[in-house]
Amino acid sequence: MTEGDLILGTILIAGFAWLGLVTTWGWARNARETRRIREALEAWALQELAHRREAEAQQIRPPEDLQAYLADLLARAGMEGVRVQEVTPLPGSPSFRVIADGRAWILSPHLPMRGEGIALDALTTGDRWAAERLRRARMAAEPGLAVPPTERWWLAPEIRTFAPRRAPRRFPILLPLPRRTS
């Protein structure tokens, strides 16, 4: 091996190292730019979806016949054949009291205490705007009440709490009679 071969080998190794370095730098730059473009596109798409959703939500109106609408939602949620007789708003609460087939239910945007209830949302009913329609119906029933937006309303059995009856006393309490003054 001569000095020329050694210089030529060193130049080739340096050239390949430089080529690898430039290629790696180019790939990193390409990855950065691709990531930047993807993030900008995702941000634009999310903003566009939010804008379209807001525009679509502005056109939502409360149902004309709340009883029929609620019966339809319940049928879609799996409670077929349920007849809704009465839907009345609970004053000061974002909820409705529903009488269906003789039973009392509470329709509310809040999760029931016991956790038993039927979820009425886009997944269970197939109506994409079910929660928003129910919210608007509740705000239309009592215009001064602000009902927060939610993705799901719950129909849960009404829980009535009664004060326990006192057992009658066995012995009457004798009170002193007022004195006569004559």
C-alpha positions in Angstrom: 0.0 0.0 0.0 1.4 3.3 -1.1 0.9 6.8 0.2 -1.4 7.5 -2.7 -3.6 4.6 -1.8 -3.8 5.8 1.8 -4.7 9.3 0.8 -7.3 8.0 -1.7 -8.8 5.7 1.0 -9.0 8.6 3.5 -10.7 10.8 0.9 -13.2 8.1 0.1 -14.0 7.5 3.8 -14.3 11.2 4.4 -16.5 11.6 1.3 -18.8 8.7 2.4 -19.0 10.2 6.0 -19.8 13.6 4.6 -22.5 12.1 2.3 -24.0 10.2 5.3 -24.0 13.4 7.4 -25.6 15.5 4.6 -28.2 12.8 4.0 -29.0 12.5 7.7 -29.3 16.2 8.0 -31.7 16.3 5.0 -33.9 13.6 6.5 -34.1 15.4 9.8 -35.0 18.6 8.1 -37.6 16.8 5.9 -39.1 15.2 9.1 -39.3 18.6 10.9 -41.0 20.2 7.9 -43.4 17.3 7.5 -44.3 17.4 11.2 -44.8 21.1 11.0 -47.1 20.8 8.0 -49.0 17.9 9.6 -49.5 19.9 12.9 -50.7 22.9 10.9 -53.1 20.8 8.9 -54.4 19.1 12.0 -54.9 22.5 13.7 -56.7 23.8 10.6 -58.9 20.6 10.4 -59.9 20.8 14.1 -60.6 24.5 13.8 -62.7 23.9 10.7 -64.6 21.1 12.4 -65.3 23.3 15.5 -66.5 26.1 13.3 -68.8 23.8 11.3 -70.1 22.2 14.5 -70.8 25.6 16.0 -72.6 26.7 12.8 -74.6 23.5 12.8 -75.4 23.8 16.5 -76.7 27.4 16.0 -79.4 25.9 13.7 -80.7 23.4 16.3 -84.1 24.1 17.6 -85.9 22.5 20.6 -88.4 19.8 19.5 -91.9 20.9 18.8 -93.5 18.0 20.6 -91.2 17.1 23.5 -93.3 14.0 24.5 -93.1 12.5 21.0 -89.4 13.3 20.7 -88.6 11.7 24.0 -90.7 8.6 23.2 -88.7 8.4 19.9 -85.4 8.8 21.8 -86.4 6.1 24.3 -87.3 3.7 21.5 -84.0 4.3 19.9 -82.2 3.7 23.2 -83.8 0.3 23.6 -87.0 1.1 25.6 -89.5 0.1 22.9 -93.2 0.6 23.5 -92.8 3.2 26.3 -95.6 5.7 26.2 -94.6 9.2 27.6 -97.7 10.8 29.2 -96.2 13.9 30.6 -93.0 15.9 30.6 -92.8 18.8 33.0 -89.7 20.9 33.9 -88.5 20.9 37.5 -88.4 24.6 38.6 -84.9 25.9 39.2 -83.3 22.7 38.1 -81.9 21.8 34.6 -84.1 18.6 34.7 -87.5 17.4 33.6 -89.9 15.1 35.4 -91.2 12.5 33.0 -94.3 10.3 33.5 -94.0 7.2 31.3 -96.3 4.2 31.6 -97.3 5.3 35.1 -93.8 5.6 36.4 -92.0 8.8 37.4 -88.6 9.4 35.9 -86.1 12.3 36.1 -84.5 13.4 32.8 -81.3 15.3 33.7 -77.9 16.2 32.3 -76.4 15.0 35.6 -75.4 11.5 36.3 -77.9 9.8 38.7 -76.8 9.2 42.2 -77.2 5.4 42.2 -75.7 5.1 38.8 -78.7 3.4 37.4 -80.2 5.2 34.4 -80.5 5.2 30.7 -78.0 7.3 28.8 -79.5 9.5 26.0 -76.8 10.6 23.8 -75.6 10.4 20.2 -74.3 6.8 20.6 -77.4 5.3 22.2 -80.1 7.2 20.2 -78.4 7.8 16.9 -79.4 11.4 17.1 -76.2 13.4 16.9 -77.7 16.4 18.6 -80.0 14.7 21.2 -78.3 16.3 24.2 -78.3 19.7 22.6 -82.0 19.5 21.6 -82.9 18.4 25.2 -80.8 21.3 26.6 -82.5 23.8 24.3 -85.9 22.4 25.2 -85.2 22.8 28.9 -84.0 26.4 28.4 -87.1 27.1 26.3 -89.3 25.8 29.1 -87.7 28.2 31.7 -86.0 31.1 29.8 -84.1 32.5 32.8 -82.4 29.2 33.6 -78.9 28.5 32.1 -78.5 24.8 31.3 -74.8 23.9 30.7 -74.0 22.0 27.5 -73.3 18.3 27.9 -72.8 15.3 25.7 -75.3 13.0 27.5 -78.6 13.3 29.4 -79.8 10.6 31.8 -83.2 9.2 32.4 -83.3 7.7 35.9 -86.2 6.5 38.1 -87.4 9.2 40.4 -86.4 8.6 44.0 -88.8 9.9 46.5 -87.8 10.5 50.0 -90.4 10.5 52.7 -89.9 11.5 56.3 -90.3 8.4 58.5 -93.5 8.3 60.4 -93.2 8.5 64.1 -94.6 5.7 66.1 -97.5 6.9 68.3 -96.7 7.4 71.9 -98.1 4.9 74.3 -98.6 7.3 77.2 -100.0 10.7 76.6 -97.9 13.5 78.0 -99.8 15.2 80.8 -99.4 18.9 80.8 -100.3 20.9 83.9 -103.7 22.6 83.8 -103.8 26.3 84.0 -104.8 27.6 87.5 -108.0 29.3 88.0 -108.0 32.5 89.7 -111.2 33.6 91.3 
